[in-house]
Amino acid sequence: MLFLSLCSAFVGFLAGAHHEGGAANLHDGARAHGADPQDETPEDALFLYDPAAHRAQAEMSASPEAYDPSLVLHAGAQWRAWLEFVPGAGDLLKVVRRGPDGAERTVAHLPADGSQRARPTLTACPGGTLWLTYESRDERHADWDIVARRLPEGDGGPRPLLLRTPGSHEVSHAAAGAPDGSLWVTAQRNGSRAPQVVVCRLADTDEVEAAWKDGPRWETLSSSSRGSWQPDLSVAPGGAVWAVWDAYDGQAFHVVARRFDGSVWCAPTAVAASSAFEARARVAHDSRGTTWVAWEEGGRGWGHPYRGNARLWNNSTEASGPLHRLRKVHLAALDPDGAVRHLERPLPLPSFERARGLPDRRDGGEGLGVFYERPALVVDGRDRPWVVYRHFFEQQIGGTDALVHHVEEGWRIDARCLEGAGWSPLIAFDVLQRDGNQRLSLAAAPDGLLAAWATGRTDRRKDPQPRGVAFGRIAHGGESGGSAPSLRPPVTVALPEPSPLPARRPTAEVGGKTFTLVYGDLHRHTDLSLCFPFFDGSLDDAYRYAIEVARLDFLGVTDHTRDIDRGAVQSQLWWRSIKNVTRHHTPGHFLPFFAFERSHRDTDHNVISLRDDVLADFPPPLPEFWATLTDGDTLTIPHSTPNAAGTPFNGKIWNYQDDALRPLLEVYQGFRDASSLAEAQVPLAKGYHLGLIASSDHLSTSASYACVWTEAAEREAVFRSLQARRTFGATAPMRLILRASERWMGEIVTVDGPLEITVEVDARAPLEVVELWVDGQVSERFEPAEGATSLEVVSTLPPPAAGSQTYTFVRVLRADGERAWSSPLWLRREP
C-alpha cells in the first residue's frame, strides 16, 4: 500500500515526540540594538559590509551538526524544525515547540537510521492546522519523495502522506497553507533531462489517503521544454495561489509566475526576463492581497563560455565570468494578470555605488564582487514586507591586480522592511552564513520576524566562527504597512520562448555495437573549496549550470578533500555532497558521480567513484591510497600539470604507474586556459596508458569537456567507458573518433604489420586542420576544404619495432580556436 513504508518509520517519529533527551537548547534572539561591529572593517579589507543601523543577536543550537532549519509561529508558540547529522547514521529530524514561557518540548523526532532527508518545513494554515513536510530518499527505489503530516498537540494523529512519483525526485519543495486548512505543496521534479515544477493540494488527510491509492495528484505548472527550478508559493487572503520559479530558455534563467484563481491555473507570466541570471524567487502576500515577489539577479552570460587567466584571475566582467561574480536582490508587486509593478524606491544596494567609486576598477568589472543574494520574504503582523538576504562586498574582484585567493569570511544576514513609502534602516544579524547551499528560513511575527539559518565551515582552517543553526528575532517598531508603498506603473514582461533543445546524443556503429557520445566534467569546484569560494558558486549553481547551460550528461564535483572536514567520510559536509548527487541523478539523463580532489601538491588527483564512502584525507602517499581502491569502482585522474607560473606542481605524479586506477589525464583545463599536451608526452613516452579529457577546475564554464563514447547513457556504463579510455577532451562539444577497424582509441592493439586507422571528425563549426600525432610528434596534417565542419580520413601506420609499442592520437583545431584531442591508440608488436 502507498503509505505502508512510512508507517514503521513514523513509529520512531512518534515514540520520540515527548522525550527531551538530546534536545537542543534554543532561545530567542534579542531585539535589534547597537551598531554592527563589521561596520568598522578597514576600507582596505578584502570583505566589506553595508553599514547597519542595528544589530540583531542570534542564539546557536546546542549541536554543531544541526542544519537545514525551518520555523513558524503557531498557536502562541514558536515551532522549530531542523536536521541533525549523526555520523554513521544520517539525518535525524526534530521538531521542537517553544512556548511563551520559554519552555521547550520535542514534538516530533524522526531518528537517524541511515536515511537521507532534506528541507523539513513547518507551515501553519490560517484555519489552525500545522503541517510538517520534508524530503526523504526511498533507498529501495532510489527516489526522493516528499512526506507530509499534520502535527497534533498530543499523541496519535493522522498517518503521514507519501507524495511519491515513481522514477523521479521531488525536491526543493515549498508549502503554503490555505484558509480552509488545506496545504499547497510545490516541488522541483527531477525525472527527465529538464527539471519541471509540480504542485498538489492536501485537504483532509483521510480524504487524501482514500483518493490517492494510485499516487499523489501532482499537476505540472511549468510549460517550458527547458528546465524549471526551485519553486515557491503563497496563498492570498482570498484563496488565490501564486507560484513562482525560475526557468532556463537556452540563454538565461528567468523568473516565472503563475496564478490559481480558485478553479484553474492561469497562463505563466514572466516577472524578470533579461540576459542576466535571474533566479531563486520567493513570494508572499499582505493582508490587502498584494502579491510580493523577491528574486536575485546575477551577471549576464551566466555559464556561457569563459576561461580563466592563470595567476591573475582578473579577466571577468559583468557580462562574462564565473558563476558567482555579482548578485542583486529585487522586490516587486504583481497584478492579478501577472503585470509587474516595481517600487519607486527599490531595495537599497549601496555597495554597488561604493564599488563603482573605487579606483583601479577595470572596464566592465565595476560591479563585480558585490553580493546581495538568496532573498527570503515574509510579511509581518503590521503588514510590512521584509526582505532578508545575504551580503558581502569582496572589493578586489573588480580590480586590476591579481586576485588574492584562499580567503573567505562569510555572508552577513541583512534585513529591511518596506514601511510606508520607504525602507527601514538596515538591520544585520551577528552570525554569518558560510556556504551557498546553507538554508535561511523566516517566520512572520507581530512586529517583525523570526529567522533561522544554517552556518559553519569545516575547511582546512581552524575556523573560530560557530557551526550549527542560528535562531534570531527582529522586533521593529517604525511605521506600519498600512499605507500602500509607491509602485511604478505595471509592466508586462514578455515570457521568452525557449530555444529548441539540442539534437539527440550522437551515436556511432563500431564492431556491430552502438555507442553513444556523452559530455561531462570531472573536475569542478564549488564554494565548499577554500580556493575561490567567492567565484565558484554553490553546489546548486554547479548542478543547474551542468544540467541546463553546459548540457552535460555527467558531472563530478571535486571539492578539496581537506576542505570537506579534512577528508572525514563521516562528516556532515560529505553527507550533504552525497545528497546532492542522489537528488540530481536521473538515470539515462544526468549522471553525477561521487567525487573529490585529493589535494596533495606533489601527486594531486581527482577521485571519481560509483561509491559514496571513498572520501579520504590526502596525507597517505599515492601508492598507499591506490592500495585501498580494490573493487574496481573508483578511478583517479591527475590534476592538470601545465606549469604556467614557472613553479613545480604535481611534480611526482609520473613517479608511479597504475593504468587501471589512473586511466586518464587532463589535456586541457579551462581554469588556466592551458593545454598540457606537451607534459602529457612524458608519461606516454614512458609507456603509461592514459586517455585524454578536458576539465574546468575553478571559475571556467562551458570551455572544457570530458567526452566519452559509451554503450549506454547510464552512470556505470559511462564509468566503465572512462576506465576503457574511450574518451577525448575538447574545449567545445564536438564528435571525434579514432579507431582501427573495431578497436577504439584507448585500446592497445597488437600488430605484426602496418595498421589502417580511421579518423572521423564533426567539429560543429569550420575546421582549420586535423593532426595525426605519433609518439609525440605530428605525423600527418589533414586540411579540409574551406568552411568544412567535418572530415573523415583513413591513414596507415607502420608497425613498431619488435618488442616495443607506439602511440598515436588526433588533435583537432577549429577555425575559431576551439580544440579537441583524442585518446591515444597504442600499437604493440611482440618480440
Buried (B, 14 or more C-beta within 10 A) or exposed (E): EBBEBBEEBBEBBBEBBEEEEEBBEBEBBBBBEEEBEBBEBEEEBBBBBBBBBBBBBBBBBBBBBBBBBBBBBBEEBBBBBBBBBBEEEBBBBBBBBBEEEEEBBBBBBBBBEEBBBBBBBBBBBEEEBBBBBBBBBBEEEEBBBBBBBBBBEEEEBBBBBBBBBEEBBBBBBBBBBBEEBBBBBBBBBBBBBBBBBBBBBBEBBEEBBEEBEEEBEBEEBBBBBBBBBBBBBBBBEEEBBBBBBBBBBBBBBBBBBBBBEEEEBBEBBBBBBEBBBBBBBBBBBBEEEBBBBBBBBBBBBBBBBBBBBBEEBBBBBBBBBBBBBBBBBBBBBBBEEBBBBBBEEBBBBEBBEBBEEBEEBBEBBBBBBBBBBBBBBBBBBBBBBBBBBBBBBBBBBBBEEEBEBEBBBBBBBBBBBBBBEBBBEBBBBBBBBBBBBBBBBBBBBEBBBBBBBBBBBBBBEEBEEBBBBBBBBBBBEBBBBEEEBEBEEBEEBEBBEBEEEEEEEBEBEBEEEEBBBBBBBBBBBBBBBBBBBBBBBBBBBBBBBBBBBBBBBBBBBBBBBBBBBBBBBBBBBBBBBBBBBBBBBBBEBBBBBBBBBBBBEEBBBBBBBBEBEBBBBBEBBBEEBBEEBEEEBBBBBBBBBBBEEEEEBBEBBBEBBBBEBBBBBBBBBBBBBBBBBEBBBBBBEEEBBBBBBBBBBBBBBBBBBBBBBBBBBBBEBBBBBBBBBBBBBBBBBBBBBBBBEEBBBBBBBEBEEEBEBBBBBBBBEBBBBBBBBBBBEEEBEBEBEEEEBEBEBEBEBEBBEEEEBBBBBBBBBBBEEBBBBBBBBBBBBEE
